[in-house]
Amino acid sequence: MLRTLALSFLSLVALALSVYGAHACDNGADVPDDKCGFFKQFIEDGDAVDDRISSRLDPGSSEPAIRSYALVVDINNYPNFALAEDRQLLPAKHDLENLVAFFKVQKFEEIIVLENADASRQNIQYFLEDYLSGSARARDGRARIVFAFSGHGAQGENGRPGALVLSGARNKNDSANTLKLNALAPMLVNLANESYHFLALIGSCYSGGMFPMIDNSLGENYAFPRAKGAHAVSSTTADQLAYGLGGAHGSIFFDSLIEAVMTGRADPIYAGMASFEDGTTLITGGGITRLGPIANFISAKLDLTKNPLTGESFPQLRTGTLRPDGSGAFFFLVPHIRDAPSVPSVNVALNTGSAVEEHPEIKVFNAPDTYKVLGVDISHFSGEVDWNALKNKGLRFAYMKATEGKTFLDPQFKANWQGSQEAGMKRGAYHVVNFCRDAESQFENIRNNVPKENAALPLVIDLEWYKDGPFVKKQRHCMDIDFIRSSLKDLLRMVQNYYGKIPVIYAHEEGIREILADKFPEYPLWLQDWTKDGSPNDQGPTLSGQTPWTIWQFAGEIPYAGVDQVDLNAFFGTEEQFDQFAAGQSNIALQAALAPRVEQ
């Protein structure tokens, strides 16, 4: 027993040394000599990991260092194919060039390329099962790993999964020179279990044959970047071809993936956005793009792009989970985007959280999970709420519907008001405006039902107004903007005088543009703009005018922490600024934008 334990300990030491020291290659990689040349990039630990990565992967720990690995298997030369025109696969050749450049921009410390004859089954197996698995295990799972394949694929027969066609094949059915998908799948699953985030990208014909060996549900979550997770994405289904557009293009699959990330268009809310006074928007970058929106973006592009050979839309990709116990997913970094002519001569990176410094008319939207103060809003539609569960999710505040119009009282308000206090959450109430009712009667409804408490957050006046006017159809005849503005000003004044705090105005962009129109700058603004669906035409959040947002409702009507239906919100600033907001004496977001940065 002692001898066995000693050998196990020595094995662990050797494994650690193989990753952290005792390198065999001049470039620093610890692999056999014949594999040193496969590393297109090897960067030693030392430089700080990009904060967009480290803040999302177990931010409470810094050791061992997080490390990102990319293994690219690319077959673009098939010298044994019978027809000369089939021997070169130019889209795969371009994929290789593009992916290596892409992973360098993505700050992957290690980029390993197995090309053509070097992409043997033995080499693929070595890097998946030995090198990468051992590296991830030695880092206690703090590894981000991408496996990418570009090349021909073979269709399976009689319902069996297909294969990746390797360079030495005489044709696509040459079993001695293919890697069966049912042999690849368990290698990917095992490596996924050693990683924090893992992503397999299979860019070949018939690559959907990977499923259902890999669970072809989407897993618990393929858009949440702050938890462990692993997924596989195939460029097509099990019985369809994959395509490139010819010329200097790579495959549509990898071209679209790189476009989705590098432009930020797939995931504008997380990529980093600016919205200008006239309501136009710009992706500024500097954030991330999550796997879920990437998949949606590629699917939309495949659907919208016509195949010149068939006249039909291109085949759809498939996505599945490699790690059923995971609840997170891979993400990529979006570079800062500087080449748009509409960017004003200000540094959009210097922002208060909701606006560019000294330019409150340029509103900023960073990734929602980067804001330090998050909260929830609910109503009776949420059902019974477990407030402790919400508090344990790290939410700092909660708003709950109290009243609407002249007489309505939310039947869950009193229970929610008490439950949120018992859970220790900062709480506030909101009133939904009836555009046909006068200010006095609506204020009486508020005063009769919402307690006057100094510790409560400022009361919110909710304008449910969209491009067609009031959300409630019965109020559509009450669209006199002058009356609405006058009544709103009266209601805000009465609420402030009674509760002693400046109320907040909640509205969608249409309500902000058509009703508020920069005539209510003293009131903090709560913007409703939910996450978009990731299609290529999405523009991201929009906020016109000169007033920055104080609270941003970035997701709505979703299940969360056991509650059937909630809305999630980000506060623009710091804990100290949130305390100032809670005191309700000013529009703190506007003040922060107007105040110049104080040099330390």
Salt bridges, closest charged atoms under 4 A:
ASP34 OD2 - LYS35 NZ 3.56
GLU44 OE2 - HIS23 ND1 3.49
ASP45 OD1 - ARG67 NH1 2.80
ASP45 OD2 - ARG139 NH2 2.83
ASP50 OD2 - ARG52 NH2 2.92
ASP50 OD2 - LYS107 NZ 2.77
ASP58 OD2 - ARG142 NH1 3.25
GLU97 OE1 - HIS94 ND1 3.73
GLU110 OE2 - ARG67 NE 2.79
GLU115 OE2 - LYS93 NZ 3.30
ASP174 OD2 - ARG170 NH1 3.48
GLU194 OE2 - ARG137 NH1 3.15
ASP255 OD2 - HIS249 ND1 3.69
GLU259 OE2 - ARG265 NH1 2.77
GLU259 OE1 - LYS301 NZ 2.36
ASP267 OD2 - ARG290 NE 2.78
ASP325 OD1 - ARG323 NE 3.40
GLU357 OE2 - ARG597 NH2 2.98
GLU361 OE2 - HIS359 ND1 2.97
ASP369 OD1 - ARG56 NH2 2.76
ASP369 OD2 - ARG226 NE 2.99
GLU404 OE1 - LYS401 NZ 2.59
ASP410 OD2 - HIS380 ND1 2.77
GLU444 OE2 - ARG447 NH2 2.57
GLU453 OE1 - ARG427 NH2 2.61
ASP490 OD1 - ARG493 NH2 3.52
GLU509 OE2 - ARG513 NH1 2.77
GLU510 OE1 - HIS508 ND1 2.19
GLU514 OE2 - ARG513 NH2 3.86
ASP529 OD1 - LYS532 NZ 2.39
GLU575 OE1 - ARG396 NH2 2.70
